[in-house]
Amino acid sequence: MNSTRAIHYVLLFVASCGMSSPGFAATPGSSQSDLEREATVDRTRAEQLALMDAHEGTVKRARLDRDNGKLVWTFDISQYHGRSGIVEVQVDATTGAIISSNVKTAQAAAPTSK
């Protein structure tokens, strides 16, 4: 009986710790400022890293989102020296590591209107 009660207390403690942890916070209601407070890599540093990865260019759009549970900065960077298209660079907002870098065509990068 005592071991069962102890297990219940441990499970209750673990569940309460997990729910209050920023990594397990509910994200649909998270505001941009909440996400920015959680990020250890700020926008300025993440943008520098993204521009280095894209070999310069101009940031057209930046956003901070949770992608598969990971906090990620995403930058759309127009290519420089007359090359067409947009490079989308994702930077891990916790470590600063480049997660992905993909070239989009100019047509695919343009917003669609209905």
C-alpha positions in Angstrom: 0.0 0.0 0.0 2.8 2.4 0.9 4.7 1.8 -2.4 1.5 2.4 -4.4 0.9 5.7 -2.6 4.6 6.6 -3.2 4.3 5.8 -6.9 1.2 8.0 -7.1 3.0 10.9 -5.5 6.0 10.5 -7.8 3.7 10.4 -10.9 1.8 13.5 -9.7 5.1 15.3 -9.1 6.5 14.4 -12.5 3.3 15.4 -14.2 3.2 18.8 -12.5 6.8 19.5 -13.3 6.3 18.6 -17.0 3.3 20.8 -17.3 5.0 23.9 -15.9 8.1 23.4 -18.0 8.5 25.9 -20.9 9.4 23.1 -23.3 6.0 21.5 -22.7 3.9 24.6 -22.6 0.8 24.8 -24.7 1.8 26.6 -27.9 -1.5 27.6 -29.6 -2.0 30.4 -27.1 1.7 31.4 -26.9 2.3 35.0 -28.0 5.3 36.1 -29.9 6.7 37.8 -26.8 6.3 34.6 -24.8 8.2 32.7 -27.4 10.9 35.4 -27.5 11.4 35.2 -23.7 11.8 31.4 -24.1 14.4 31.7 -26.9 18.0 31.7 -25.7 19.1 33.0 -29.2 17.6 36.4 -29.8 16.4 37.6 -33.2 19.5 39.7 -33.9 21.9 36.8 -33.4 19.6 34.4 -35.2 19.4 36.8 -38.2 23.2 37.1 -38.3 23.5 33.3 -38.4 20.8 33.1 -41.1 22.5 35.8 -43.3 25.8 34.0 -43.0 24.2 30.8 -44.1 22.5 32.5 -47.0 25.7 34.3 -47.9 24.1 37.7 -47.3 20.9 39.1 -48.8 18.0 41.0 -47.3 15.7 39.7 -44.7 12.1 40.0 -46.0 10.3 38.2 -43.2 11.2 36.8 -39.8 9.1 34.8 -37.4 9.6 32.7 -34.3 7.5 29.5 -34.1 7.4 26.1 -32.5 8.1 23.4 -35.1 7.7 19.8 -34.0 8.2 20.9 -30.4 11.4 22.9 -31.2 11.6 26.7 -30.9 12.7 27.9 -34.4 13.5 31.3 -36.0 12.6 31.3 -39.7 13.9 33.9 -42.0 13.0 34.6 -45.6 16.0 36.2 -47.3 16.0 37.6 -50.7 19.1 36.6 -52.6 21.7 39.2 -53.5 23.5 40.1 -56.7 20.4 39.9 -58.9 19.7 36.2 -58.3 16.0 35.5 -58.1 14.2 33.6 -55.3 14.1 33.5 -51.6 16.2 31.5 -49.2 14.3 30.2 -46.2 16.7 29.6 -43.3 15.6 28.0 -40.0 17.7 28.6 -36.9 17.3 26.7 -33.7 16.2 29.4 -31.1 17.9 27.4 -28.3 21.3 26.5 -29.7 21.7 28.8 -32.8 22.3 25.8 -35.0 21.1 26.0 -38.6 18.2 23.5 -39.0 17.5 24.0 -42.7 18.2 26.3 -45.6 16.1 26.0 -48.7 15.9 28.1 -51.9 12.4 28.9 -53.0 11.7 30.1 -56.5 10.4 33.7 -56.8 7.0 32.4 -58.0 6.7 30.0 -55.0 7.8 32.6 -52.6 5.2 35.2 -53.7 2.1 35.3 -51.6 -1.0 34.1 -53.3 -4.2 36.2 -53.4 -7.8 35.0 -53.8 
